[in-house]
Amino acid sequence: MKANRPIRPAKKKTSIVNNEATERSPVPSSIPVAPDSNTPATTFKLQKLLAQKGLGSRREMETLIASGQVKLNSQTAVIGDRAGPGDVIRIGRRTIRVHVEEELPKVLLYHKPEGEIVSRNDPQDRPSVFDKLPYLRSSKWIAIGRLDFNTSGLLIFTNDGALANRMMHPRFEMEREYAVRILGELTEEQMKQLTTGVMLEDGEAAFTYLADQGGEGANHWYRVILKEGKNREVRRMFEAIGLTVSRLMRVRFGPINLPPRIKRGQWLELDEKEARRLLNLIK
């Protein structure tokens, strides 16, 4: 059978952050500047700073502050308070110190294997992706998107709630790219269905890109792209046309590709240059 043609051309990829996008949004070179003693220290709204530490959304942090559970430099904090380098924030037994060098968020790439859940609490006590991540003292890792128990591939973690929201919120339409294996091959009509829209129980869904990647024997691979992240969406879309996905792997989320050098169950933290490039790309 002749291989089906892709619905649209594939874009160039790089190992971590897409260079094509980087060229459109160049990051200016960093030139050290001696601090001016007359310049006031940079401060941030308390709720924004706590959200960036991965403690919750800004709205949740505002509620926490309003309830009197947050102290700033030993005083009960109120909405409108700001904090900067040298300030100490306390929430219960947790102490958070504000340092200039911590303004840049941490970003971690993890190659999730099948058989792990993206949750800290599981009644079945199954292995969790969070068991593999490095310890953070004054914040916590936030998963940017999820993968189900039987799906492998790229997971992104950060300690910055604002960054996580920017990459996950549906209005930003961040692309998710997957490698999909099914039994048999899609017909032209099935490819058209998947790219124009199939009806699921929670609404219509469609791939923005679908390409035949070949295969051996009865199994066949496809590359697909979505601009949303509904629960088990890729699997459910194939099920809607009567096909079962036997292997599913996420290979890209937004401008970040799964680097080949990260083996299953391993993680890689972006360095300062890569983190700044990512922030610049998703402004």
C-alpha positions in Angstrom: 0.0 0.0 0.0 1.3 3.4 -0.9 2.2 5.5 2.2 -0.3 8.3 2.9 1.0 11.8 2.5 1.4 14.1 5.5 -1.4 16.6 6.0 1.2 19.4 6.3 5.0 19.7 6.2 6.9 18.8 9.3 9.0 21.6 11.0 12.7 21.3 11.7 13.5 20.0 15.2 16.5 20.4 17.5 17.4 18.4 20.5 16.0 20.7 23.2 14.8 24.1 22.2 13.6 24.6 18.6 16.2 26.7 16.9 13.8 27.9 14.2 11.7 29.6 16.8 14.8 30.9 18.6 15.9 32.7 15.4 12.6 34.5 15.3 13.1 35.6 18.9 16.8 36.1 19.5 18.0 36.3 23.1 20.3 39.4 23.6 23.7 38.7 24.9 24.2 39.2 28.6 26.5 42.0 29.6 27.4 42.2 33.3 26.7 45.7 34.8 28.0 46.8 38.2 25.1 47.5 40.6 24.1 51.1 41.2 23.9 51.8 45.0 21.2 54.4 44.3 18.9 51.9 42.4 16.3 50.4 44.7 16.2 46.6 44.9 13.7 44.8 42.7 10.7 43.6 44.5 7.7 41.4 43.5 4.1 41.1 44.5 4.1 38.5 47.2 1.4 36.3 45.6 3.4 36.3 42.3 6.6 35.4 44.0 4.9 32.5 45.9 3.3 31.2 42.6 6.7 31.3 40.9 8.0 29.2 43.7 5.5 26.5 42.7 3.3 26.8 45.8 0.1 27.3 43.8 -1.6 29.7 41.5 -1.6 33.5 42.1 -5.3 33.3 43.1 -4.6 30.5 45.6 -1.7 32.5 47.0 -3.9 35.6 47.4 -6.4 33.5 49.4 -3.5 32.1 51.5 -2.3 35.6 52.3 -5.8 36.9 53.1 -6.3 34.1 55.5 -3.3 35.3 57.6 -1.2 32.1 57.0 1.8 33.9 55.4 4.4 35.9 57.3 6.8 38.4 55.7 9.9 39.2 57.9 8.0 38.0 61.0 4.9 40.1 60.3 1.6 38.8 59.1 1.5 39.5 55.3 -1.4 41.3 53.7 -2.5 41.6 50.0 -0.4 44.2 48.4 2.8 43.3 50.2 6.0 43.0 48.1 9.2 41.1 48.7 12.7 41.2 47.3 16.2 40.0 47.9 16.9 39.5 51.6 13.3 39.2 52.7 12.1 36.0 54.5 8.7 34.5 53.9 7.2 31.8 56.2 4.2 29.6 55.5 3.6 27.3 58.4 7.0 25.5 58.9 8.2 26.3 55.5 10.7 29.2 55.1 11.4 30.9 51.8 14.3 33.2 51.3 14.3 35.6 48.4 17.5 35.7 46.4 18.3 37.5 43.1 19.8 34.3 41.6 16.6 32.4 42.1 14.5 34.7 39.8 15.2 32.4 36.8 12.9 29.4 37.1 14.2 25.8 37.1 13.1 23.7 34.1 13.6 19.9 34.1 13.1 17.5 31.2 12.2 14.0 32.1 11.9 10.9 29.8 8.9 9.1 31.3 8.8 5.4 30.8 5.6 3.4 30.7 4.4 2.2 34.1 4.7 5.5 36.1 2.0 7.9 37.1 2.2 11.7 37.0 0.9 12.2 40.6 2.3 12.4 44.1 -0.5 10.4 45.6 -1.9 7.1 44.3 -4.2 4.7 46.1 -2.6 1.8 44.2 0.9 2.9 45.3 2.2 2.7 41.7 5.6 4.3 40.9 5.5 8.0 40.4 7.5 10.3 38.2 8.1 12.6 41.2 10.1 9.8 42.9 12.9 10.3 40.3 13.2 14.1 40.5 15.9 16.0 42.5 14.8 17.5 45.8 13.8 21.2 46.0 14.2 23.0 49.4 11.8 25.9 49.2 9.5 25.0 46.3 8.1 22.0 44.5 8.1 20.6 41.0 5.1 21.3 38.9 4.4 19.0 36.0 3.7 20.8 32.7 1.0 18.6 31.3 0.5 14.9 32.0 1.0 11.6 30.4 -1.1 8.5 31.3 0.3 5.4 33.0 0.9 3.6 29.7 2.3 6.5 27.8 6.0 7.4 27.6 8.1 10.4 26.5 8.7 14.0 27.3 7.5 15.5 30.6 8.5 19.0 31.6 8.8 20.1 35.2 9.3 23.6 36.6 9.2 25.3 40.0 7.5 28.4 38.4 3.7 28.4 38.5 3.4 31.3 36.0 5.6 29.4 33.5 3.6 26.2 34.0 0.3 28.1 33.4 1.7 29.8 30.3 2.6 26.5 28.7 -0.5 24.5 29.7 -3.4 27.0 29.4 -5.6 26.1 26.4 -5.7 29.7 25.2 -2.0 29.6 24.3 -2.5 26.5 22.1 0.9 25.0 22.9 1.7 22.1 20.4 2.1 18.6 21.7 3.7 16.1 19.3 3.4 12.3 19.6 4.7 9.2 17.9 1.8 6.7 17.7 1.8 3.0 16.9 -1.4 1.2 15.8 -2.2 -2.2 14.3 -2.7 -1.8 10.6 -2.7 1.4 8.5 -5.0 4.4 8.3 -7.0 4.9 5.2 -7.2 8.3 3.4 -10.7 8.6 4.9 -9.6 7.9 8.4 -6.7 10.4 8.1 -9.2 13.0 6.9 -11.5 12.3 9.9 -8.7 12.7 12.4 -7.6 16.0 10.9 -11.0 17.5 10.4 -12.5 16.4 13.7 -13.9 13.4 15.6 -16.5 13.7 18.3 -15.4 12.7 21.8 -17.6 12.7 25.0 -16.0 16.1 26.0 -16.2 17.7 22.6 -14.7 17.6 19.1 -11.0 17.0 18.7 -8.7 17.1 15.6 -5.0 16.7 14.9 -3.3 19.7 13.3 -0.7 17.4 11.7 -0.8 13.7 10.8 2.0 11.9 8.9 2.7 8.3 8.0 6.0 7.2 9.5 6.0 3.6 8.2 6.5 0.4 10.1 7.2 -3.3 10.0 4.8 -6.2 10.0 1.3 -5.5 11.2 2.3 -2.4 13.2 2.4 1.1 11.8 3.7 4.4 13.2 2.3 7.9 12.7 3.4 11.3 13.9 0.6 13.6 15.2 0.3 17.1 16.6 -2.4 18.5 18.9 -2.8 22.0 20.4 -4.5 20.9 23.6 -4.0 18.4 26.3 -7.3 16.6 27.2 -7.1 13.4 29.2 -6.0 10.5 27.0 -7.0 12.5 23.9 -4.8 10.8 21.3 -5.9 7.3 22.4 -9.5 8.4 22.5 -9.4 9.9 19.0 -8.1 6.7 17.5 -10.7 4.7 19.5 -13.4 6.9 18.0 -12.6 5.6 14.5 -12.3 2.0 15.7 -8.6 1.7 16.2 -6.5 0.9 19.3 -3.1 2.6 20.0 -0.5 0.0 21.1 2.3 2.5 21.8 2.3 6.2 22.5 5.2 8.5 23.1 5.3 12.3 23.4 8.4 13.7 21.5 7.8 17.4 21.8 5.9 20.0 23.9 5.8 23.5 22.5 9.4 24.6 21.6 11.0 21.7 23.6 11.9 18.4 22.0 12.8 15.2 23.8 16.6 15.1 23.6 17.8 11.6 22.4 20.5 11.6 25.1 17.9 11.4 27.9 17.3 7.7 28.4 14.0 6.4 29.9 13.7 7.2 33.6 16.4 10.0 33.4 16.1 13.7 33.6 18.0 16.8 32.4 17.9 20.3 33.8 18.1 23.2 31.4 21.1 25.4 32.0 20.7 29.2 32.3 21.1 29.9 28.6 18.5 27.3 27.6 16.0 28.4 30.3 16.3 32.1 29.2 15.8 31.0 25.6 12.6 29.1 26.5 11.2 32.1 28.4 12.0 34.3 25.4 10.2 31.9 23.0 6.9 31.7 25.0 6.5 35.4 25.9 
